[in-house]
Amino acid sequence: MGVWMIALILIASLIAGVVIYIDVISDFIIDANFLHLP
């Protein structure tokens, strides 16, 4: 049972990390595009 809990926690943290990474990168791209507007 413990192994499954560890696996679920690892998968959840991995998904959360990817979501946060995508959010930060998208915000950075939006900010960069906004700054480059004429």
Sequence and secondary structure as in RCSB ss.txt:
>XXXX:A:sequence
MGVWMIALILIASLIAGVVIYIDVISDFIIDANFLHLP
>XXXX:A:secstr
 HHHHHHHHHHHHHHHHHHHHHHHHHHHHHHHHHHT  
